[in-house]
């Protein structure tokens, strides 16, 4: 199971959790807030943390607008209609169409017509929802990248991207060059 799949599974396991007390564990984990705060983005951050997705995959955020900004900075925020999300990606909503994001959910499944989410603070609970792709309140989708934790994963990713050839050679000979392990992993994380 990938960490993105685990991310969705953890969120599914929280379905039915309700405010005012059930949401306390997410808010207390995040820290710095009283327990009466909008918690959809906090829920997303908590689930990502529990799944082992680090800041390079899902930046920790309590504000939906800040979350969107962080994904934009990483080049992984997509306008509606330009991207079909994958399970484990995020969807940001702008309910009142002011330009600020008001809500975020975790994509459970998607196709060209609709998508299913798991959302914290949806009518004060963790709920599953279904939306049409053409919903004009979608601000966009955030692409959650699977983390690269090992040299082998990094070499495989670079090979798939066409950056290097002969992945078996790299796996066998990487140790002959000082610091190449760290460089390969850092480079692969940037793709």
C-alpha positions in Angstrom: 0.0 0.0 0.0 1.4 3.4 -1.0 1.3 6.3 1.5 -1.3 8.1 -0.6 -3.5 5.0 -0.4 -2.9 4.9 3.4 -3.8 8.6 3.5 -7.3 7.8 2.1 -7.7 4.7 4.3 -6.9 6.7 7.4 -9.5 9.4 6.4 -12.1 6.7 5.7 -11.5 5.3 9.2 -12.5 8.7 10.6 -15.9 8.8 8.9 -18.6 9.7 11.3 -16.3 11.6 13.8 -18.3 14.6 14.9 -17.7 17.9 16.5 -17.8 19.3 19.2 -15.6 16.6 20.9 -14.6 14.1 18.1 -12.6 16.8 16.2 -10.6 17.7 19.3 -7.8 15.1 18.5 -7.1 16.8 15.2 -7.1 20.3 16.6 -5.0 19.3 19.6 -2.5 17.5 17.4 -2.1 20.6 15.2 -1.7 22.9 18.3 -2.1 26.6 18.7 -5.9 26.8 18.5 -8.8 26.5 20.9 -11.2 23.7 20.0 -13.7 25.9 18.3 -12.0 26.4 15.0 -12.8 25.4 11.4 -10.9 22.1 11.1 -11.2 20.8 7.5 -7.5 21.6 6.6 -6.4 20.5 10.1 -8.1 17.1 9.4 -6.3 16.8 6.0 -2.9 17.7 7.7 -3.6 15.1 10.5 -4.4 12.3 8.1 -1.3 13.1 6.0 0.9 13.0 9.1 -0.7 9.7 10.2 0.0 8.2 6.8 3.7 9.3 6.8 3.3 12.0 4.1 5.7 14.7 5.0 5.7 18.4 4.3 7.0 17.8 0.7 3.8 15.8 0.0 1.2 17.6 2.0 2.2 20.9 3.7 0.8 21.2 7.2 -1.9 23.9 7.1 -4.9 25.0 9.0 -6.0 27.6 6.4 -7.4 26.4 3.1 -6.2 29.5 1.3 -2.7 29.0 2.7 -2.8 25.3 1.7 -3.6 26.3 -1.9 -0.8 28.8 -1.9 1.7 26.2 -0.7 0.7 23.8 -3.4 0.9 26.6 -6.0 4.4 27.4 -4.9 5.3 23.7 -5.4 3.7 23.8 -8.9 1.2 21.2 -7.9 -2.1 23.1 -7.9 -4.4 22.6 -10.9 -7.4 24.6 -12.1 -10.7 22.8 -12.4 -11.1 21.3 -15.8 -7.3 20.9 -16.4 -6.7 17.9 -14.1 -8.5 14.8 -13.1 -7.4 14.1 -9.5 -6.1 10.8 -8.2 -7.1 9.1 -5.0 -5.1 10.9 -2.2 -5.1 14.3 -4.0 -6.9 17.2 -2.5 -9.7 19.4 -3.7 -10.1 23.0 -2.5 -13.4 24.8 -2.6 -14.4 28.5 -2.8 -18.0 28.4 -1.7 -18.7 32.1 -1.9 -16.5 32.7 -5.0 -14.4 35.5 -3.3 -11.1 34.0 -4.4 -10.3 32.6 -1.0 -10.6 28.9 -0.3 -13.2 28.0 2.2 -12.9 24.2 2.4 -10.7 21.2 1.5 -11.3 17.5 1.1 -9.3 14.4 0.3 -10.2 12.8 -3.0 -11.2 9.1 -2.6 -12.0 8.4 -6.2 -12.5 10.4 -9.4 -13.3 10.2 -13.1 -13.9 12.8 -15.8 -17.5 13.4 -14.6 -17.4 13.3 -10.8 -15.3 12.7 -7.7 -15.8 11.4 -4.2 -14.2 13.0 -1.2 -13.7 12.5 2.5 -13.9 15.8 4.3 -13.4 16.9 7.9 -15.7 19.6 9.2 -18.4 18.8 6.6 -21.5 19.7 8.5 -19.4 19.4 11.7 -18.3 15.8 11.0 -16.0 13.7 8.9 -18.2 12.8 5.9 -18.0 11.3 2.4 -19.3 13.6 -0.4 -19.8 13.3 -4.2 -19.3 16.3 -6.5 -19.5 16.9 -10.3 -16.3 18.0 -11.9 -18.2 21.0 -13.4 -19.1 22.3 -10.0 -18.2 26.0 -10.2 -17.3 26.2 -6.5 -14.1 24.1 -7.1 -11.1 26.3 -6.6 -8.8 23.6 -7.9 -7.0 20.3 -7.1 -3.7 19.8 -5.3 -1.6 17.0 -6.6 -0.2 15.0 -3.6 3.2 13.4 -4.5 4.2 10.1 -3.1 7.3 10.7 -1.0 10.7 9.3 -2.1 12.4 7.8 0.9 15.0 5.5 -0.6 17.7 5.6 -3.2 16.1 2.8 -5.1 12.8 4.7 -5.3 14.7 7.8 -6.5 16.5 5.9 -9.2 13.3 4.3 -10.4 11.6 7.7 -10.6 14.4 9.3 -12.5 14.5 6.4 -14.9 10.7 6.6 -15.6 11.2 10.3 -16.2 13.9 9.7 -18.7 16.5 11.5 -16.6 18.8 8.5 -16.3 19.0 5.2 -18.2 20.3 1.9 -16.9 18.7 2.0 -13.4 20.3 -1.3 -12.5 23.7 0.2 -13.2 23.0 3.2 -10.9 21.7 0.9 -8.1 24.8 -1.2 -8.3 27.4 1.6 -8.7 26.0 4.6 -6.8 28.3 4.1 -3.8 31.4 4.7 -5.9 30.7 8.4 -6.0 30.7 10.3 -2.7 27.4 12.1 -1.9 25.6 10.8 -5.0 23.0 9.0 -2.9 21.7 12.2 -1.3 21.9 14.1 -4.6 19.8 11.5 -6.5 17.1 11.5 -3.8 17.0 15.3 -3.6 16.7 15.6 -7.4 14.0 12.9 -7.7 11.9 14.7 -5.0 11.9 17.8 -7.2 10.2 16.0 -10.1 
